[in-house]
Amino acid sequence: MGYRNSKCNDMISGIMDKYHSALEQSLADHSKVMQVRLDLHYPENGYVTPSSTHIQDLCYNLKRSLTRKKFAGSHNPDPKLIWVREQNESEHPHYHALMLVNGNALDNPHSILEKASNLWGRALGVDPTGLMHRCDRDRSGNRQENGIVIRRGSPDEADQRAKCEQQASYLAKAYSKDIRPKGAWTCGGTRTPKGRAE
């Protein structure tokens, strides 16, 4: 996985490549795409031993739950997930994740975030309270946008794309991705068929 330099820090280009592929496929398939970011943490009390199966379970069940729902106009939510594993000084890793969905089926992030929180708790076998961050506030506590909608062909499409790119770039920062058990993946997510994201 390659690194590229940005103004703030090094970026892992492979993560952004995965993101761009998923985004371009979503925009090719749907006139509106919503992007939602969430952070997933382990309880600090040590009751849960971190395992890669936890994030895999969350992704599988969240995508399955959304795909099975009935939406107005029979729109397929077509969820795509990208996640990265990080670990700083804490003995537990945490995950940053992005979901892309058909904005004609879903244009509000709250139901996705609620479902993700519940499914994360289920994957860990604990009460999920406080373990999922909604990424709607910055480090200073100021509100920030989450659930960004890109409308293909709209006058503000470029601005919407720029906001999504900035939000996604947080997942690709190189800092804190080197601490992981042998064999653990740094990132994962929905596979995008080659040639679809032109």
N, CA, C and O of each residue as an XYZ file, in Angstrom:
792
protein
N       0.844     -1.177      0.000
C       0.000      0.000      0.000
C       0.885      1.234      0.000
O       1.731      1.386      0.880
N       0.702      2.119     -0.975
C       1.583      3.268     -1.110
C       1.192      4.422     -0.224
O       0.053      4.524      0.230
N       2.165      5.301      0.018
C       1.928      6.495      0.818
C       2.110      7.705     -0.087
O       2.940      7.694     -0.995
N       1.324      8.753      0.170
C       1.577      9.999     -0.523
C       1.582     11.123      0.490
O       0.922     11.036      1.525
N       2.311     12.158      0.201
C       2.463     13.253      1.140
C       1.330     14.252      0.964
O       0.971     14.582     -0.166
N       0.771     14.731      2.044
C      -0.212     15.802      2.008
C       0.306     16.934      2.865
O       1.384     16.837      3.451
N      -0.470     18.022      2.940
C      -0.020     19.168      3.738
C       0.098     18.787      5.204
O       1.006     19.253      5.894
N      -0.819     17.935      5.694
C      -0.841     17.632      7.129
C       0.016     16.424      7.488
O       0.766     16.467      8.463
N      -0.083     15.368      6.728
C       0.648     14.154      7.077
C       0.679     13.218      5.882
O       0.120     13.511      4.825
N       1.336     12.098      6.070
C       1.356     11.109      5.008
C      -0.017     10.456      4.879
O      -0.738     10.292      5.863
N      -0.361     10.091      3.662
C      -1.635      9.438      3.396
C      -1.349      8.075      2.779
O      -0.400      7.920      2.010
N      -2.164      7.103      3.117
C      -2.037      5.788      2.511
C      -2.885      5.803      1.254
O      -4.114      5.794      1.327
N      -2.236      5.826      0.107
C      -2.949      6.021     -1.153
C      -3.884      4.861     -1.466
O      -4.921      5.068     -2.097
N      -3.546      3.643     -1.041
C      -4.408      2.499     -1.314
C      -5.787      2.636     -0.694
O      -6.774      2.170     -1.262
N      -5.861      3.277      0.476
C      -7.160      3.482      1.122
C      -7.983      4.470      0.309
O      -9.175      4.250      0.096
N      -7.365      5.557     -0.150
C      -8.091      6.526     -0.951
C      -8.479      5.927     -2.305
O      -9.534      6.255     -2.848
N      -7.636      5.055     -2.850
C      -7.991      4.389     -4.104
C      -9.255      3.550     -3.915
O     -10.147      3.562     -4.762
N      -9.324      2.825     -2.802
C     -10.498      2.000     -2.491
C     -11.737      2.888     -2.345
O     -12.816      2.555     -2.834
N     -11.560      4.017     -1.666
C     -12.666      4.964     -1.472
C     -13.144      5.527     -2.812
O     -14.342      5.529     -3.095
N     -12.200      6.005     -3.638
C     -12.585      6.605     -4.925
C     -13.304      5.591     -5.811
O     -14.261      5.938     -6.503
N     -12.851      4.355     -5.789
C     -13.490      3.316     -6.584
C     -14.939      3.109     -6.149
O     -15.839      3.029     -6.985
N     -15.160      3.023     -4.834
C     -16.519      2.828     -4.308
C     -17.396      4.045     -4.600
O     -18.559      3.891     -4.974
N     -16.851      5.253     -4.433
C     -17.625      6.473     -4.664
C     -18.026      6.590     -6.135
O     -19.184      6.871     -6.442
N     -17.081      6.379     -7.033
C     -17.384      6.531     -8.453
C     -18.376      5.472     -8.925
O     -19.208      5.746     -9.789
N     -18.294      4.264     -8.365
C     -19.284      3.253     -8.728
C     -20.664      3.668     -8.242
O     -21.650      3.532     -8.966
N     -20.735      4.181     -6.998
C     -22.024      4.613     -6.444
C     -22.629      5.731     -7.282
O     -23.829      5.723     -7.556
N     -21.799      6.700     -7.693
C     -22.301      7.830     -8.476
C     -22.669      7.417     -9.896
O     -23.536      8.037    -10.512
N     -22.025      6.387    -10.421
C     -22.404      5.877    -11.742
C     -23.765      5.192    -11.687
O     -24.518      5.201    -12.661
N     -24.069      4.595    -10.529
C     -25.301      3.817    -10.388
C     -26.486      4.631     -9.879
O     -27.636      4.254    -10.102
N     -26.214      5.762     -9.186
C     -27.284      6.513     -8.521
C     -27.104      8.018     -8.724
O     -25.978      8.515     -8.743
N     -28.203      8.732     -8.874
C     -28.133     10.186     -9.079
C     -27.797     10.930     -7.792
O     -27.305     12.058     -7.834
N     -28.062     10.303     -6.650
C     -27.718     10.885     -5.342
C     -27.001      9.829     -4.513
O     -27.414      8.670     -4.482
N     -25.937     10.228     -3.848
C     -25.191      9.325     -2.970
C     -24.949     10.030     -1.644
O     -24.495     11.174     -1.619
N     -25.250      9.351     -0.545
C     -24.970      9.908      0.773
C     -23.767      9.186      1.380
O     -23.651      7.963      1.304
N     -22.881      9.972      1.980
C     -21.696      9.443      2.666
C     -21.833      9.683      4.163
O     -22.106     10.802      4.598
N     -21.641      8.619      4.956
C     -21.759      8.699      6.413
C     -20.483      8.147      7.034
O     -20.010      7.076      6.654
N     -19.928      8.885      7.992
C     -18.732      8.423      8.689
C     -19.073      8.062     10.128
O     -19.921      8.704     10.748
N     -18.409      7.028     10.664
C     -18.582      6.642     12.054
C     -17.282      6.066     12.581
O     -16.490      5.504     11.825
N     -17.065      6.207     13.883
C     -15.896      5.648     14.557
C     -16.366      4.609     15.567
O     -17.343      4.825     16.285
N     -15.666      3.487     15.617
C     -16.060      2.366     16.466
C     -14.953      2.049     17.460
O     -13.792      1.897     17.078
N     -15.311      1.949     18.731
C     -14.330      1.738     19.796
C     -14.670      0.495     20.604
O     -15.802      0.012     20.601
N     -13.654     -0.004     21.294
C     -13.821     -1.101     22.242
C     -13.966     -0.529     23.643
O     -13.436      0.544     23.930
N     -14.685     -1.237     24.527
C     -14.739     -0.776     25.920
C     -13.352     -0.835     26.551
O     -12.593     -1.777     26.322
N     -13.037      0.167     27.337
C     -11.708      0.255     27.951
C     -11.546     -0.661     29.161
O     -10.450     -0.782     29.707
N     -12.630     -1.305     29.578
C     -12.548     -2.144     30.786
C     -11.919     -3.511     30.532
O     -11.728     -4.281     31.473
N     -11.594     -3.826     29.275
C     -10.938     -5.092     28.977
C     -11.861     -6.286     28.901
O     -11.392     -7.419     28.792
N     -13.195     -6.056     28.959
C     -14.130     -7.174     28.900
C     -14.190     -7.821     27.514
O     -14.650     -8.954     27.375
N     -13.730     -7.106     26.503
C     -13.796     -7.627     25.133
C     -12.380     -7.720     24.572
O     -11.639     -6.737     24.572
N     -12.014     -8.897     24.100
C     -10.723     -9.075     23.434
C     -10.900     -8.709     21.965
O     -11.676     -9.356     21.262
N     -10.190     -7.672     21.482
C     -10.360     -7.244     20.094
C     -10.090     -8.373     19.101
O      -9.161     -9.165     19.263
N     -10.930     -8.420     18.076
C     -10.797     -9.427     17.027
C     -11.273     -8.828     15.716
O     -12.195     -8.012     15.697
N     -10.643     -9.234     14.618
C     -11.058     -8.738     13.304
C     -12.463     -9.207     12.946
O     -13.107     -8.621     12.076
N     -12.945    -10.258     13.609
C     -14.299    -10.723     13.301
C     -15.351     -9.694     13.724
O     -16.456     -9.687     13.181
N     -15.023     -8.829     14.682
C     -16.002     -7.833     15.132
C     -16.355     -6.851     14.016
O     -17.535     -6.603     13.771
N     -15.365     -6.294     13.342
C     -15.647     -5.341     12.265
C     -16.259     -6.060     11.069
O     -17.099     -5.497     10.367
N     -15.845     -7.292     10.836
C     -16.434     -8.059      9.734
C     -17.914     -8.339      9.991
O     -18.740     -8.237      9.084
N     -18.242     -8.693     11.238
C     -19.641     -8.940     11.597
C     -20.472     -7.672     11.434
O     -21.574     -7.708     10.886
N     -19.936     -6.557     11.913
C     -20.667     -5.293     11.794
C     -20.957     -4.980     10.328
O     -22.096     -4.684      9.968
N     -19.930     -5.045      9.486
C     -20.103     -4.705      8.069
C     -21.133     -5.611      7.404
O     -22.022     -5.141      6.694
N     -21.006     -6.895      7.638
C     -21.934     -7.857      7.027
C     -23.375     -7.584      7.463
O     -24.279     -7.508      6.631
N     -23.578     -7.438      8.768
C     -24.931     -7.275      9.287
C     -25.534     -5.914      8.968
O     -26.740     -5.810      8.749
N     -24.705     -4.865      8.940
C     -25.218     -3.539      8.607
C     -25.647     -3.488      7.138
O     -26.717     -2.971      6.818
N     -24.816     -4.021      6.257
C     -25.177     -4.039      4.838
C     -26.427     -4.904      4.613
O     -27.319     -4.525      3.854
N     -26.484     -6.043      5.266
C     -27.638     -6.937      5.105
C     -28.914     -6.273      5.628
O     -29.968     -6.366      4.998
N     -28.815     -5.607      6.777
C     -29.974     -4.945      7.365
C     -30.527     -3.857      6.445
O     -31.739     -3.757      6.253
N     -29.632     -3.043      5.877
C     -30.087     -1.969      4.987
C     -30.630     -2.522      3.680
O     -31.620     -2.009      3.158
N     -30.006     -3.547      3.149
C     -30.433     -4.117      1.877
C     -31.814     -4.756      1.988
O     -32.574     -4.760      1.020
N     -32.141     -5.291      3.152
C     -33.431     -5.968      3.346
C     -34.584     -5.003      3.590
O     -35.747     -5.387      3.466
N     -34.270     -3.735      3.940
C     -35.332     -2.768      4.231
C     -36.070     -2.379      2.968
O     -35.503     -2.381      1.875
N     -37.360     -2.038      3.130
C     -38.167     -1.548      2.009
C     -38.137     -0.016      2.037
O     -38.438      0.599      3.060
N     -37.778      0.583      0.923
C     -37.689      2.028      0.835
C     -38.690      2.560     -0.179
O     -39.104      1.844     -1.091
N     -39.081      3.837     -0.012
C     -40.018      4.473     -0.927
C     -39.510      4.344     -2.359
O     -38.324      4.533     -2.629
N     -40.411      4.025     -3.259
C     -40.025      3.898     -4.658
C     -39.217      2.655     -4.944
O     -38.650      2.521     -6.029
N     -39.154      1.736     -3.986
C     -38.388      0.486     -4.127
C     -36.919      0.725     -4.465
O     -36.302     -0.078     -5.163
N     -36.358      1.834     -3.968
C     -34.946      2.124     -4.223
C     -34.056      1.164     -3.436
O     -34.282      0.914     -2.252
N     -33.054      0.639     -4.109
C     -32.053     -0.211     -3.463
C     -31.050      0.700     -2.759
O     -30.457      1.556     -3.416
N     -30.836      0.553     -1.448
C     -29.871      1.427     -0.761
C     -28.432      1.193     -1.211
O     -27.586      2.074     -1.061
N     -28.152      0.026     -1.756
C     -26.838     -0.282     -2.339
C     -25.685      0.171     -1.434
O     -24.835      0.947     -1.871
N     -25.640     -0.299     -0.183
C     -24.599      0.171      0.747
C     -23.207     -0.341      0.398
O     -23.026     -1.491     -0.002
N     -22.232      0.548      0.561
C     -20.825      0.197      0.400
C     -20.086      0.699      1.628
O     -20.262      1.845      2.041
N     -19.258     -0.158      2.210
C     -18.539      0.180      3.442
C     -17.038      0.130      3.235
O     -16.520     -0.745      2.540
N     -16.345      1.081      3.849
C     -14.881      1.075      3.891
C     -14.492      1.309      5.342
O     -15.030      2.206      5.990
N     -13.563      0.513      5.861
C     -13.122      0.707      7.242
C     -11.603      0.640      7.320
O     -10.948      0.007      6.492
N     -11.058      1.307      8.334
C      -9.622      1.237      8.616
C      -9.436      0.982     10.106
O     -10.216      1.443     10.938
N      -8.402      0.250     10.412
C      -8.067     -0.077     11.799
C      -6.938      0.828     12.255
O      -5.952      1.004     11.539
N      -7.074      1.406     13.444
C      -6.023      2.245     14.013
C      -5.777      1.862     15.462
O      -6.649      1.320     16.142
N      -4.568      2.158     15.915
C      -4.236      1.949     17.319
C      -3.151      2.942     17.713
O      -2.076      2.973     17.114
N      -3.442      3.748     18.719
C      -2.468      4.721     19.210
C      -1.806      4.171     20.464
O      -1.279      3.058     20.459
N      -1.836      4.948     21.529
C      -1.236      4.491     22.780
C      -2.124      3.492     23.512
O      -1.644      2.745     24.365
N      -3.418      3.474     23.185
C      -4.349      2.563     23.845
C      -3.983      1.116     23.539
O      -3.416      0.817     22.488
N      -4.315      0.214     24.476
C      -4.063     -1.204     24.216
C      -5.128     -1.790     23.288
O      -4.999     -2.925     22.829
N      -6.184     -1.012     23.014
C      -7.248     -1.481     22.132
C      -7.207     -0.719     20.807
O      -6.950      0.484     20.795
N      -7.457     -1.403     19.703
C      -7.593     -0.695     18.432
C      -8.953     -0.006     18.360
O      -9.817     -0.242     19.205
N      -9.139      0.828     17.371
C     -10.452      1.367     17.053
C     -10.556      1.428     15.535
O      -9.561      1.275     14.826
N     -11.763      1.652     15.049
C     -12.003      1.651     13.610
C     -12.660      2.957     13.184
O     -13.523      3.493     13.878
N     -12.235      3.455     12.032
C     -12.929      4.534     11.344
C     -13.609      3.887     10.146
O     -13.006      3.065      9.455
N     -14.853      4.252      9.899
C     -15.585      3.650      8.793
C     -16.376      4.700      8.021
O     -16.807      5.709      8.578
N     -16.557      4.443      6.738
C     -17.402      5.253      5.862
C     -18.413      4.346      5.204
O     -18.095      3.226      4.806
N     -19.636      4.837      5.090
C     -20.635      4.118      4.319
C     -21.146      5.026      3.219
O     -21.430      6.201      3.454
N     -21.263      4.485      2.022
C     -21.874      5.158      0.882
C     -23.183      4.447      0.583
O     -23.211      3.221      0.477
N     -24.274      5.205      0.446
C     -25.572      4.603      0.139
C     -26.262      5.401     -0.963
O     -25.951      6.571     -1.188
N     -27.186      4.763     -1.634
C     -28.029      5.418     -2.622
C     -28.846      6.493     -1.909
O     -29.684      6.179     -1.064
N     -28.604      7.754     -2.246
C     -29.294      8.861     -1.592
C     -30.761      8.972     -1.947
O     -31.491      9.726     -1.305
N     -31.216      8.235     -2.963
C     -32.647      8.201     -3.281
C     -33.393      7.286     -2.315
O     -34.602      7.427     -2.132
N     -32.680      6.354     -1.701
C     -33.276      5.453     -0.716
C     -33.115      6.012      0.694
O     -34.034      5.922      1.508
N     -31.958      6.585      0.983
C     -31.640      7.112      2.321
C     -30.940      8.453      2.173
O     -29.923      8.550      1.487
N     -31.479      9.495      2.815
C     -30.806     10.788      2.755
C     -30.632     11.406      4.138
O     -30.404     12.607      4.277
N     -30.746     10.545      5.169
C     -30.556     10.992      6.548
C     -29.665      9.965      7.246
O     -29.963      8.771      7.217
N     -28.576     10.417      7.873
C     -27.624      9.457      8.447
C     -28.064      8.800      9.746
O     -27.483      7.794     10.153
N     -29.078      9.346     10.405
C     -29.377      8.914     11.779
C     -29.785      7.450     11.885
O     -29.367      6.759     12.815
N     -30.596      6.968     10.947
C     -31.015      5.559     11.035
C     -29.824      4.625     10.815
O     -29.745      3.567     11.439
N     -28.897      5.011      9.933
C     -27.693      4.208      9.704
C     -26.841      4.176     10.964
O     -26.349      3.121     11.364
N     -26.670      5.335     11.586
C     -25.826      5.419     12.783
C     -26.424      4.652     13.950
O     -25.700      3.997     14.699
N     -27.750      4.727     14.112
C     -28.415      3.971     15.186
C     -28.241      2.472     14.976
O     -27.908      1.734     15.903
N     -28.474      2.038     13.741
C     -28.351      0.611     13.439
C     -26.906      0.148     13.629
O     -26.668     -0.932     14.169
N     -25.937      0.962     13.186
C     -24.528      0.602     13.333
C     -24.142      0.475     14.800
O     -23.412     -0.443     15.174
N     -24.630      1.392     15.632
C     -24.324      1.335     17.059
C     -24.846      0.038     17.678
O     -24.129     -0.641     18.413
N     -26.089     -0.296     17.377
C     -26.680     -1.516     17.928
C     -25.943     -2.769     17.453
O     -25.714     -3.700     18.226
N     -25.578     -2.777     16.173
C     -24.899     -3.956     15.630
C     -23.467     -4.077     16.145
O     -22.953     -5.187     16.280
N     -22.815     -2.943     16.434
C     -21.477     -2.992     17.025
C     -21.555     -3.593     18.431
O     -20.726     -4.424     18.802
N     -22.543     -3.175     19.201
C     -22.743     -3.749     20.526
C     -23.018     -5.241     20.451
O     -22.519     -6.020     21.263
N     -23.819     -5.628     19.467
C     -24.126     -7.055     19.299
C     -22.880     -7.842     18.922
O     -22.665     -8.946     19.423
N     -22.054     -7.276     18.034
C     -20.825     -7.963     17.629
C     -19.887     -8.161     18.813
O     -19.212     -9.185     18.916
N     -19.850     -7.163     19.716
C     -18.963     -7.249     20.882
C     -19.606     -7.977     22.053
O     -18.905     -8.422     22.962
N     -20.930     -8.106     22.044
C     -21.640     -8.732     23.159
C     -21.734     -7.825     24.370
O     -21.748     -8.306     25.504
N     -21.800     -6.489     24.141
C     -21.862     -5.526     25.247
C     -22.878     -4.427     24.915
O     -23.349     -4.322     23.783
N     -23.203     -3.616     25.920
C     -24.000     -2.414     25.710
C     -23.163     -1.439     24.872
O     -22.046     -1.103     25.265
N     -23.683     -0.976     23.721
C     -22.867     -0.144     22.834
C     -22.766      1.324     23.225
O     -22.101      2.098     22.538
N     -23.413      1.720     24.315
C     -23.424      3.132     24.696
C     -22.004      3.696     24.785
O     -21.166      3.179     25.523
N     -21.750      4.755     24.029
C     -20.458      5.430     24.061
C     -19.376      4.798     23.215
O     -18.265      5.324     23.155
N     -19.665      3.675     22.553
C     -18.637      2.972     21.784
C     -18.616      3.363     20.311
O     -17.660      3.058     19.598
N     -19.676      4.042     19.851
C     -19.691      4.518     18.482
C     -19.802      6.034     18.470
O     -20.723      6.599     19.060
N     -18.864      6.693     17.798
C     -18.901      8.145     17.657
C     -19.531      8.491     16.324
O     -19.215      7.885     15.301
N     -20.440      9.485     16.340
C     -21.209      9.837     15.145
C     -20.474     10.790     14.206
O     -20.971     11.096     13.122
N     -19.319     11.252     14.604
C     -18.489     12.113     13.737
C     -19.242     13.357     13.273
O     -19.044     13.826     12.152
N     -20.111     13.892     14.144
C     -20.829     15.119     13.806
C     -20.326     16.319     14.607
O     -20.928     17.393     14.589
N     -19.203     16.114     15.315
C     -18.557     17.221     16.018
C     -17.053     17.096     15.857
O     -16.512     15.993     15.787
N     -16.374     18.258     15.797
C     -14.916     18.219     15.694
C     -14.313     18.105     17.092
O     -15.036     17.985     18.081
N     -12.993     18.143     17.164
C     -12.306     17.966     18.461
C     -12.659     19.056     19.467
O     -12.551     18.850     20.676
N     -13.079     20.210     18.967
C     -13.451     21.326     19.854
C     -14.913     21.268     20.264
O     -15.365     22.101     21.050
N     -15.657     20.305     19.748
C     -17.066     20.176     20.096
C     -18.000     20.930     19.168
O     -19.212     20.945     19.381
N     -17.442     21.557     18.138
C     -18.273     22.277     17.175
C     -18.927     21.296     16.212
O     -18.336     20.286     15.830
N     -20.168     21.616     15.828
C     -20.876     20.735     14.900
C     -20.174     20.688     13.551
O     -19.683     21.702     13.056
N     -20.132     19.497     12.966
C     -19.619     19.343     11.607
C     -20.561     18.430     10.841
O     -21.284     17.624     11.428
N     -20.543     18.567      9.535
C     -21.493     17.851      8.697
C     -21.148     16.365      8.619
O     -19.991     15.987      8.435
N     -22.163     15.549      8.761
C     -22.059     14.114      8.488
C     -23.330     13.735      7.746
O     -24.373     14.357      7.949
N     -23.258     12.742      6.906
C     -24.385     12.452      6.032
C     -24.379     13.403      4.846
O     -25.411     13.978      4.497
N     -23.215     13.568      4.229
C     -23.062     14.485      3.092
C     -23.674     13.837      1.852
O     -23.398     12.676      1.551
N     -24.504     14.593      1.135
C     -25.172     14.077     -0.057
C     -24.576     14.726     -1.300
O     -24.512     15.950     -1.410
N     -24.143     13.884     -2.230
C     -23.682     14.351     -3.545
C     -24.815     14.119     -4.536
O     -25.319     13.005     -4.673
N     -25.207     15.184     -5.221
C     -26.231     15.079     -6.272
C     -25.533     15.195     -7.618
O     -25.028     16.256     -7.984
N     -25.516     14.099     -8.338
C     -24.818     14.064     -9.620
C     -25.401     15.089    -10.589
O     -26.611     15.117    -10.816
N     -24.540     15.927    -11.157
C     -24.972     16.922    -12.134
C     -25.497     18.210    -11.536
O     -25.874     19.118    -12.277
N     -25.534     18.317    -10.203
C     -26.033     19.551     -9.578
C     -24.955     20.626     -9.611
O     -23.774     20.304     -9.744
N     -25.340     21.907     -9.491
C     -24.352     22.993     -9.510
C     -23.325     22.897     -8.384
O     -22.194     23.361     -8.527
N     -23.724     22.292     -7.259
C     -22.783     22.203     -6.131
C     -22.151     20.816     -6.002
O     -21.649     20.465     -4.934
N     -22.169     20.032     -7.069
C     -21.571     18.691     -7.020
C     -20.091     18.750     -6.643
O     -19.625     17.935     -5.847
N     -19.355     19.699     -7.203
C     -17.916     19.791     -6.910
C     -17.675     20.082     -5.432
O     -16.773     19.507     -4.824
N     -18.485     20.981     -4.848
C     -18.344     21.288     -3.420
C     -18.690     20.082     -2.566
O     -18.009     19.806     -1.579
N     -19.736     19.362     -2.933
C     -20.144     18.170     -2.180
C     -19.056     17.096     -2.256
O     -18.754     16.436     -1.261
N     -18.481     16.930     -3.429
C     -17.391     15.964     -3.593
C     -16.184     16.357     -2.744
O     -15.542     15.502     -2.134
N     -15.881     17.651     -2.708
C     -14.733     18.114     -1.923
C     -14.943     17.833     -0.437
O     -14.004     17.439      0.256
N     -16.162     18.032      0.059
C     -16.467     17.732      1.464
C     -16.303     16.240      1.748
O     -15.743     15.847      2.771
N     -16.798     15.423      0.832
C     -16.674     13.973      1.009
C     -15.217     13.535      0.977
O     -14.798     12.682      1.761
N     -14.455     14.117      0.076
C     -13.026     13.790     -0.038
C     -12.291     14.141      1.253
O     -11.463     13.370      1.737
N     -12.601     15.302      1.798
C     -11.952     15.718      3.046
C     -12.315     14.771      4.180
O     -11.455     14.385      4.972
N     -13.585     14.398      4.257
C     -14.019     13.475      5.305
C     -13.341     12.114      5.140
O     -12.908     11.511      6.122
N     -13.251     11.638      3.913
C     -12.641     10.330      3.657
C     -11.144     10.340      3.919
O     -10.579      9.317      4.305
N     -10.495     11.480      3.715
C      -9.034     11.549      3.874
C      -8.600     11.251      5.306
O      -7.460     10.850      5.540
N      -9.506     11.445      6.266
C      -9.168     11.136      7.657
C      -8.893      9.646      7.824
O      -8.065      9.251      8.645
N      -9.588      8.822      7.047
C      -9.365      7.377      7.129
C      -8.006      6.979      6.595
O      -7.453      5.952      6.988
N      -7.463      7.795      5.695
C      -6.238      7.408      4.989
C      -4.970      7.963      5.613
O      -3.885      7.745      5.074
N      -5.069      8.674      6.731
C      -3.848      9.191      7.350
C      -2.992      8.015      7.830
O      -3.500      7.046      8.395
N      -1.705      8.123      7.595
C      -0.793      7.016      7.901
C      -0.582      6.841      9.402
O      -0.325      5.731      9.867
N      -0.688      7.930     10.159
C      -0.417      7.888     11.591
C      -1.303      6.855     12.285
O      -2.509      6.802     12.046
N      -0.709      6.050     13.130
C      -1.358      5.079     14.020
C      -1.892      3.828     13.314
O      -2.709      3.104     13.883
N      -1.441      3.566     12.087
C      -1.901      2.353     11.410
C      -0.859      1.240     11.423
O      -1.115      0.156     10.898
N       0.298      1.483     12.004
C       1.349      0.464     11.991
C       1.262     -0.520     13.154
O       1.863     -1.593     13.097
N       0.517     -0.168     14.216
C       0.410     -1.054     15.370
C      -0.737     -2.025     15.125
O      -1.904     -1.644     15.224
N      -0.416     -3.278     14.807
C      -1.462     -4.277     14.604
C      -0.870     -5.673     14.759
O       0.311     -5.890     14.491
N      -1.702     -6.613     15.193
C      -1.214     -7.984     15.310
C      -0.847     -8.545     13.944
O      -1.336     -8.079     12.915
N       0.010     -9.539     13.948
C       0.419    -10.186     12.706
C      -0.814    -10.734     11.991
O      -1.646    -11.418     12.587
N      -0.909    -10.423     10.718
C      -2.025    -10.924      9.920
C      -3.262    -10.051      9.947
O      -4.198    -10.302      9.187
N      -3.303     -9.024     10.803
C      -4.482     -8.159     10.870
C      -4.483     -7.184      9.694
O      -3.433     -6.664      9.314
N      -5.642     -6.941      9.127
C      -5.772     -6.024      8.011
C      -5.803     -4.586      8.511
O      -6.349     -4.302      9.577
N      -5.213     -3.678      7.731
C      -5.293     -2.247      8.030
C      -6.621     -1.681      7.574
O      -7.173     -0.796      8.227
N      -7.147     -2.179      6.454
C      -8.420     -1.676      5.952
C      -9.173     -2.778      5.236
O      -8.608     -3.814      4.886
N     -10.440     -2.540      5.027
C     -11.272     -3.490      4.313
C     -12.540     -2.807      3.867
O     -12.742     -1.618      4.112
N     -13.391     -3.567      3.210
C     -14.655     -2.982      2.775
C     -15.218     -3.676      1.561
O     -14.757     -4.744      1.159
N     -16.224     -3.047      0.985
C     -16.924     -3.581     -0.164
C     -16.001     -3.632     -1.373
O     -15.304     -2.665     -1.677
N     -16.005     -4.749     -2.044
C     -15.199     -4.863     -3.268
C     -15.918     -4.159     -4.412
O     -17.129     -4.294     -4.587
N     -15.139     -3.403     -5.185
C     -15.682     -2.722     -6.369
C     -15.179     -3.439     -7.602
O     -13.968     -3.555     -7.786
N     -16.079     -3.930     -8.462
C     -15.624     -4.636     -9.663
C     -14.724     -3.746    -10.509
O     -15.007     -2.562    -10.690
N     -13.640     -4.320    -11.027
C     -12.721     -3.550    -11.865
C     -13.465     -3.074    -13.113
O     -14.269     -3.790    -13.710
N     -13.151     -1.819    -13.474
C     -13.758     -1.264    -14.668
C     -15.077     -0.569    -14.420
O     -15.602      0.081    -15.324
N     -15.651     -0.686    -13.184
C     -16.939     -0.047    -12.908
C     -16.764      1.413    -12.534
O     -17.696      2.200    -12.706
N     -15.594      1.803    -12.025
C     -15.443      3.144    -11.463
C     -14.753      4.084    -12.440
O     -13.868      4.843    -12.046
N     -15.144      4.044    -13.699
C     -14.533      4.941    -14.680
C     -15.203      6.296    -14.640
O     -14.828      7.192    -15.395
